[in-house]
Amino acid sequence: MIRLLLVDYGEVISTPLPEGTITDLAALADQPRAIFLDRYWQHRPAYDLGQPPAEYWSEVLARDLSRSPEVVDRLTDIDVHGWLRPNPLTLPTLLRRVRRTSIQLALLSNAPEPLAEAIDRSRWSRHFDHCYYSCRLGAAKPDPRAFQIVLRDRGAKPDEVLFIDDRAENTAAARNLGMRTITFTSANTLDRELCLVARA
């Protein structure tokens, strides 16, 4: 029986990072868009594990920003706001399922501290029983430790958890631990997929 619905944030609860946000960040970085985007994701894992923003953006821009806090703050603000766009269909679909079944709803996101703080301040975060972030766990998906920390904290067995993520490597890692999983592709198909898993 499913007791916990564990859900990813980026590109599941939220929409993808908008093109306009990427363009603005690349312009501020003074880099071609393709190069900026490559460096943005290349250095993201350490940021998601708690690296300070100044260190992350220094690596992305390939220059020391330790004495340029205003640049770091601007980059961070643009980035965070770009990720704070909820998919209008995903959360309502999840909440309908939770209300019908009275299961717990929790968030598990690979996220840096500035984004984690912003999500915690959002109005919709109140719908989650708990929000877990890689920057605070010291482990990021698909590392099994990230899932194991959540399981211990919620007092749940793997087969009592349904995990939803848009990245196949993350759902594979959860499945290897014994969780049920949905690899998210579209909010339009999520309700049907939830029903199928519930019947399995």
VODO-509581 format. One record per atom (N, C-alpha, C): x, y, z. Coordinates in steps of 0.05 Angstrom, whole numbers, plus 5000, padded with zeros to 4 digits. Atoms other than C-alpha are relative to their C-alpha. Layout:
<nodes>
XYZ...
</nodes>
This chain:
<nodes>
501749765000500050005000501850255000498449755001502750694982499350185023500449824978503651135043501250284994498649755005508151675013500350054970499649925028507952034947502450205001497549844999515052314937500550114971500149875026515752814880502450194997497849825009521453174844498850284996500949725004521053934836500550094971499449885026524654164773498949854976501250115024520654034709497949785006502350174993515453634748498050195014501749804988512454124798500350274985499549755015515754704761500149944970499550025029516054844687503050014995497149975006522954814652500950295003498949734998527555404660499450154974500949855024524755934612502350084982498049915019528556124549500950285007499249734993528356844572501950025023498250014977531656674637502849924992497450085010537256314601501450224985498949775016538156904554501150225019499249794981538457394612502549925015497750094985543456974651502550004982497750015018547956874590501050284994499249735005547857624576501550125024498649904976549757784648502749875003497450154999555257254644501950094978498449925024557657564578501149764986499250245014557856884546497949934979502050105019554656584484498149815014502050154986548256244503500749705003499450294999550455534486502349945019497850044981556955604524499150045028501049954973553455904584498449765010501850214991548255354586501649755006498350234995553554814581501450025027498649964974557455114640498150015023502149984979551055244679499449725011500650274992549454494680502549855008497550144993556754254683500750045029499249944972557854594750497749985020502450004983550854494778500249795022500150204978552053844818501150105027498949904975556554184869498250215013501849804990551754764876497649875013502250144989546054284888500749865026499150134975550153974944500950205021499549804979550954634981502250194994497949815007556555004945498950295002501049724999555855764960499650124972500649885026552956174903502450134987497749855012559256594894502049804987498250205012563455964882498849884975501350125023558355664834500150194976500049815023557656294791502850074991497249955008565156404792500949784980499350235018565955714760498550034973501549985025560355834710501150234982499049775015563156514689503049994995497150035003570456284694501550255009498649784989572356884735499250035030500549974972572857044809498050215006502149814993566557364835499850055030500149974971568357364908499850295009500149714993568958124907497850144983502149885016562858224863497349895010502550124989556958044909497550094985502449915014552158474868499549834975500350175024553458044806499049735008500950264990552657404846497150015007502849974992546157654876498150024976501749965024543457854808499749734985500150265013545257184776498249815016501650184983542256804835497050074999502849915000535857214835498649924973501150075026534757114760499549704998500150295001536156374766497749895016502150094982531556264825497250064989502749925010525756654796499349844975500650165024526456254731498949735008500950264992525255614770497450015016502449974983519355884810497450034984502450005018514155754756498649735002501450264997509455194778498649924974501650115021506554744725497150015010502749964990499054924731498449745003501550254999496854204723501149805020498850214985501853794763499049995029500750004972500454004835497149945005502850074996492853994829499549704996500350295004493353284801500949845024499050144976497653064859498250045024501649944977493253404910497349844999502450165002487053054883500549715008499350274992490552384891500449985030499550004971492852554962497450025015502549964985485952784984498249754998501750245003482652154956501149775017498850234987487551694991501250065028498949914974490152095052502949915004497250064998497351915036501650265004498349774996503152375053501250094973498749895024506152835000502550145008497549884994513453015002501650074974498349905023518453374956502849905004497250075000525353114939501350124976498949855022529353594897503050035002497249915002536553684874499950304997500349715000536754424891502150135017498249844983541754944916498450155021501349874977540255324980498350234992501749775006537655964948497349914988502550105011532455564909498349865022501550144979530655134969498650205018501349794983529355765011497650124986502249885015524956054956497649814998502150205001520955414949498650005028501150014973519955395025498250255005501649754996517156115022497650014982502249995019512355954965497449925014502650064988504955914981499249714997500850285005504155224950501549805016498450204985509654894992498549905025501550094977504654855049498549734996501450255006501454265013501749765005498250234996507553835025500549955030499550064972508553465091502950065007497149934996516053565082501350054973498549955024520853845031502949935005497350094997527653515023501750114976498349885020533353854985502849895002497350125001540053574963502050185015498149824986543654194991500049965030500250044972541254015060500449705008499650294994541553255055502949924998497250085005548753235031500149774981500250225020546552744977498050094979501849925022543352854909499249754984500950215018539252394865501849994976501050274993540751884838501549855022498650134978545151744898498049875018502050144982541351214939499850135027500149884973543151595002497950215003502149804999538352154984497349875006502550144995532551664982499949875027499950144975534851285043499650205024500549804979534951925085497150075002502849945000527852075065498449775012501450244989525551365080500349995031499650004971528651395150498450225013501349774988525852085164496949975001502950035001518751905142499149735013500750254988519051215174498549824980501450155021517050895108501849784989498650215014518950245074500050074970499949945029521050285000497549934985502350085015514949904976497550165008502249824992510550425011500250274987499449745012513250994968499649984970500249955029511351234899501650254994498249785006516851674870499650094971500549885026515752144811502350194993497749835008521552464773500050004969499949995030522752694701502549874989497550125009529752374698499949705005500250294998529951634684502149895018497950104982536551544722499150025029501049964972533051804785497849795007502150204994526951354779501249725000498750264999531550764764501349955027498850034974535350894828498049945022502150054981528950924868498849724997501150275005526350294835501849795010498050194991532749934852499949965031500450014971531250084925497449875008502550134995524349774919497650194999502349825002520050394908498549964974501549975025514550454856500750274988499249765012516050984806498350084975501049905025513351424750502150194989498249815014518051754701498350204986501949785009514452414689500750094972499749895027513452624617498150224994502049795005507253054619498050015022502149974980502353334669497449904990502550095011496853144622499649705003500250294998498352394630500449915029499350074973500052414704497749865015502250124986493152254731499549724992500350275010492451644687502249825010497850164990499351404708499849945029500550054972497651494781497949785005502150214998491451074772501149724993498950265008495350524737501849895022498250094978500550494793498349915024501750074977495050484846498749734997501250265005491949874813502049775000497950205003498549504806500449855027
</nodes>
